[in-house]
Amino acid sequence: MPTPQDTARLALACLDLTSLNDDDTPATIDALCRRATGPHGPTAAVCVWPRFAAHARVQLPAHVAVAAVANFPDGSSDVERAVRDTGAIVQAGAQEVDVVLPYRDLAAAPALLAAVRRACDGLRLKVILETGELQDAARIRRACAIALDAGADFLKTSTGKVKINATLEAAALLLQAIRDGGHHAVGFKPAGGIRTVADAAAFIALTEAHLGAVTPQRFRIGASGLLNDIEAALGGGSAAPGTASY
């Protein structure tokens, strides 16, 4: 049985430390990057707006990835916009793209995701399904199938910007789609509302039950506030003001 400290260390290694606030500045990103390489070890990645991706890449060591968002947070069906966002992320030298699937218009999703996948060839692509807005299990399963068919490397629950974000019920549907489809390299990322090590533990256990060993290659957590509780569990550390996004 893992201890809270064991869970905190794993959650830290799998954390996408995130700031996606409208008032973010280079100073905000500097603070975020300092926290991503704190005394208890590095996070898996930082996740920022495309306009800050190059700045974050300069601030971080090579072993901490930079992720940036495309088509965020509204998930429009505008292919040109999504590809433009993705191109900016690629040009910035980031390693990961978190794109929002057009959850209001699933018929438009395959073309948009295919274009984004082409535009970020070689980068890790995480597809945000916005499960709290899809709501219905059948629609969530359909969104999963679309994302997986388009070549998603991760299925992600949420933007963190809507009323209902990551839930264990939605997580189970995404994990089942990955497992039952035989997608042995595809990972899972819950995001939004995960603020404590106990919250993270529930998603880690569910992922382990469906996909096996939990590693940053197949599991990420999208959060910022969670780092406060991780640091407390591992023996101290205080939050930098103004860095929490989810």
Helices and strands as residue ranges (DSSP letters): H 4-13, E 15-18, H 26-36, E 37-38, E 41-42, E 45-48, G 50-52, H 53-59, E 65-70, H 79-91, E 96-100, G 106-108, H 109-119, E 124-128, H 131-134, H 137-149, E 154-156, H 168-180, E 187-189, H 197-211, E 221-223, H 226-233
